[in-house]
Amino acid sequence: MINQAPIVRYTASVCEIFFSEFWKKTFSAESLSTDALVKDSGQADLFVLAARQTPVEELPDETLLFLLGSRYCETDRLSGTAWQLFGKSPTGWGRVQAICDHVHRHITFGYEHARFTKTAWEVFQERTGVCRDYAHLAIAFCRCMNIPARYCTGYLGDIGVPPPYGPMDFAAWFEAYLDGHWYTFDARNNTPRIGRVLIARGRDAADVAISSSFGPTTLNSFKVRTDEVSEG
């Protein structure tokens, strides 16, 4: 028997999550799954080179939280490095892109390098990681440069990307606040992509974990599938 749960939108002071609300009682299950059809514009991520950096004194109150250090983004340890690397770069969009370019070159991707305790500072020192590590380091650098930045987790298929395709997985990217808008940036892929499916936003991965358990659990395996569906 398959139990179904409603889709619920949850907004807290630090994060926004779209999720399926499962049972609010103790239960056991051999597997959990979800399936959805998402309508997308088919357009790649916006590229707005003219977007300016908003002075701190002009930032909306709700963005200020995303200037501060957080569990995985230690602005205090990375501030000096950030200003050495990006202090002379163009402000606004150009500065965020310079951060993405640096992080993209600095880190070597590999699932064998993943660990759930890994912070932006450790990523910078070790120079290895997975998509969430790219996002954490880029977010920390943006915040050090007075640019609000927030963590995003979701699905990202291979639409518009030539083969060969790697194994499908959950994805992480970030949004930076420039010129009155939140814009998508992706230091891991470092190119505009099509078909992002957002699950949640927060300060970092601690706010929007792929799953949160309230008691002992064991993850044996997981599978992610994100495919393009033709209309009609």
Legacy VTK file of the C-alpha trace (Angstrom):
# vtk DataFile Version 3.0
C-alpha trace
ASCII
DATASET POLYDATA
POINTS 232 float
0.000 0.000 0.000
1.328 3.432 -0.986
0.592 6.259 1.429
0.293 9.722 -0.074
1.053 13.026 1.621
0.109 16.579 0.646
2.596 19.107 -0.668
3.108 21.853 1.895
4.865 25.212 1.600
6.731 26.120 4.766
8.310 29.515 5.411
10.466 30.250 8.459
12.511 33.308 9.317
15.606 31.796 7.698
14.369 29.448 5.002
11.620 28.594 2.544
10.864 24.967 1.829
8.565 23.127 -0.557
8.112 19.571 0.687
5.848 16.597 1.223
4.632 16.407 4.799
4.812 12.804 5.958
3.240 11.294 9.038
3.659 13.170 12.326
4.043 9.921 14.240
6.529 7.092 14.476
6.527 4.949 11.357
8.752 2.620 9.428
9.074 2.316 5.684
11.198 0.361 3.276
11.174 3.227 0.809
9.880 6.757 0.315
9.344 8.297 -3.097
7.767 11.226 -4.851
6.984 12.040 -8.462
5.972 15.346 -10.015
5.533 17.123 -13.324
6.964 20.658 -13.226
6.180 23.292 -15.859
9.284 25.313 -16.715
9.794 28.319 -18.977
12.466 26.490 -20.952
14.727 29.517 -20.592
18.239 29.417 -19.201
19.197 31.230 -15.977
19.112 35.012 -16.345
22.353 36.812 -17.170
22.175 40.498 -16.204
25.665 41.934 -16.468
24.413 45.446 -15.673
22.969 44.448 -12.274
24.629 46.681 -9.697
25.669 45.889 -6.162
23.263 47.420 -3.650
25.007 49.398 -0.881
24.513 47.818 2.536
22.598 50.829 3.838
20.069 50.425 0.994
19.487 46.681 1.397
15.990 45.547 2.430
15.830 44.316 6.016
14.982 40.757 4.959
18.267 40.401 3.048
20.556 41.347 5.933
20.456 37.855 7.426
22.148 36.599 4.272
25.178 38.820 4.887
26.025 37.002 8.112
28.127 33.919 8.713
26.285 30.625 9.189
26.929 26.972 10.038
28.746 26.124 6.793
29.771 29.614 5.638
32.401 31.100 7.957
32.681 34.700 6.840
34.996 35.513 9.742
37.635 33.049 8.518
37.309 33.938 4.831
36.846 37.718 4.881
40.517 38.630 4.481
40.984 36.129 1.658
37.835 37.367 -0.085
38.998 40.983 -0.114
42.453 39.960 -1.369
40.921 37.951 -4.211
37.957 40.128 -5.220
38.565 43.587 -3.766
39.648 44.959 -7.146
37.044 43.137 -9.245
34.074 45.017 -10.761
31.217 45.421 -8.316
27.759 43.984 -8.864
27.255 41.124 -11.302
30.905 41.140 -12.325
32.031 40.547 -8.747
29.677 37.608 -8.179
30.783 36.128 -11.492
34.435 36.574 -10.509
33.673 34.650 -7.310
31.996 31.859 -9.289
34.906 31.682 -11.734
37.410 31.401 -8.899
35.449 28.771 -6.969
34.853 26.773 -10.152
38.598 26.668 -10.847
39.667 26.239 -7.228
37.657 23.093 -6.402
38.050 19.631 -7.904
34.675 17.856 -8.020
34.323 14.329 -6.688
31.712 12.404 -4.683
34.520 10.740 -2.754
35.315 14.154 -1.270
31.825 14.695 0.209
31.152 14.793 3.947
28.227 16.365 5.726
30.365 18.362 8.179
32.456 20.079 5.498
32.458 23.883 5.711
33.382 26.622 3.248
36.696 27.193 5.032
37.556 23.495 4.791
36.549 23.441 1.130
38.862 26.371 0.449
41.740 24.630 2.208
41.169 21.154 0.747
40.178 22.316 -2.762
37.819 19.368 -3.258
34.090 18.861 -2.887
30.648 18.395 -4.399
28.033 20.909 -5.562
27.022 22.006 -2.055
30.675 22.788 -1.288
30.950 24.996 -4.369
27.798 26.805 -3.249
28.949 27.230 0.358
32.306 28.714 -0.621
30.768 31.083 -3.182
28.103 32.173 -0.680
30.722 32.860 1.988
32.812 34.941 -0.430
29.740 36.938 -1.544
28.779 37.716 2.038
32.346 38.769 2.809
32.048 41.240 -0.076
28.754 42.645 1.317
26.555 40.837 -1.217
23.610 38.930 0.316
23.693 35.294 -0.786
21.461 32.340 0.039
21.739 28.596 -0.510
19.410 26.713 -2.870
18.808 22.988 -3.123
16.813 21.183 -5.765
16.923 19.141 -8.947
18.882 19.962 -12.086
18.541 17.748 -15.132
20.676 17.643 -18.259
18.408 19.755 -20.485
20.495 21.601 -23.052
23.707 19.868 -21.981
25.545 17.648 -24.492
26.316 14.031 -23.513
27.906 12.122 -21.894
25.709 12.589 -18.823
26.873 11.902 -15.296
24.813 10.106 -12.654
21.756 12.084 -11.540
21.829 13.572 -8.044
20.344 16.361 -5.984
21.833 19.747 -6.855
22.933 22.857 -4.977
23.409 26.396 -6.257
22.936 29.867 -4.783
21.197 33.183 -5.277
22.818 36.603 -4.872
20.908 39.818 -4.231
21.805 42.486 -6.792
19.990 45.632 -7.878
16.752 44.755 -6.105
16.488 41.135 -7.265
17.689 37.652 -6.327
19.641 36.096 -9.221
20.691 32.475 -9.716
24.399 31.590 -9.791
25.996 28.156 -10.010
29.695 27.909 -9.178
29.729 24.160 -9.816
28.559 24.300 -13.452
29.406 27.999 -13.950
27.119 28.411 -16.926
23.411 29.283 -17.288
21.292 26.124 -17.150
17.728 25.175 -18.070
15.162 23.450 -15.884
16.170 24.037 -12.277
13.558 22.666 -9.869
13.844 24.447 -6.534
13.159 22.483 -3.346
14.245 25.011 -0.733
16.266 28.127 0.096
18.132 28.949 3.296
21.318 30.324 4.815
23.192 27.115 3.973
22.637 23.357 3.818
21.908 23.192 7.551
18.649 25.082 6.963
17.488 23.046 3.981
18.839 19.520 4.282
17.594 17.002 1.716
16.020 15.142 4.648
15.681 15.791 8.369
15.075 12.856 10.679
13.854 13.010 14.263
15.334 9.807 15.588
17.666 7.027 14.359
17.500 6.372 10.616
19.608 4.542 8.065
19.841 5.611 4.429
20.638 2.568 2.339
20.436 4.229 -1.070
18.648 6.907 -3.052
17.900 7.560 -6.706
17.149 10.876 -8.430
15.488 11.114 -11.830
14.944 14.401 -13.662
13.843 14.058 -17.283
12.544 16.479 -19.893
8.962 15.789 -20.979
7.727 16.984 -24.368
4.394 18.777 -24.535
1.491 17.046 -26.126
LINES 1 233
232 0 1 2 3 4 5 6 7 8 9 10 11 12 13 14 15 16 17 18 19 20 21 22 23 24 25 26 27 28 29 30 31 32 33 34 35 36 37 38 39 40 41 42 43 44 45 46 47 48 49 50 51 52 53 54 55 56 57 58 59 60 61 62 63 64 65 66 67 68 69 70 71 72 73 74 75 76 77 78 79 80 81 82 83 84 85 86 87 88 89 90 91 92 93 94 95 96 97 98 99 100 101 102 103 104 105 106 107 108 109 110 111 112 113 114 115 116 117 118 119 120 121 122 123 124 125 126 127 128 129 130 131 132 133 134 135 136 137 138 139 140 141 142 143 144 145 146 147 148 149 150 151 152 153 154 155 156 157 158 159 160 161 162 163 164 165 166 167 168 169 170 171 172 173 174 175 176 177 178 179 180 181 182 183 184 185 186 187 188 189 190 191 192 193 194 195 196 197 198 199 200 201 202 203 204 205 206 207 208 209 210 211 212 213 214 215 216 217 218 219 220 221 222 223 224 225 226 227 228 229 230 231
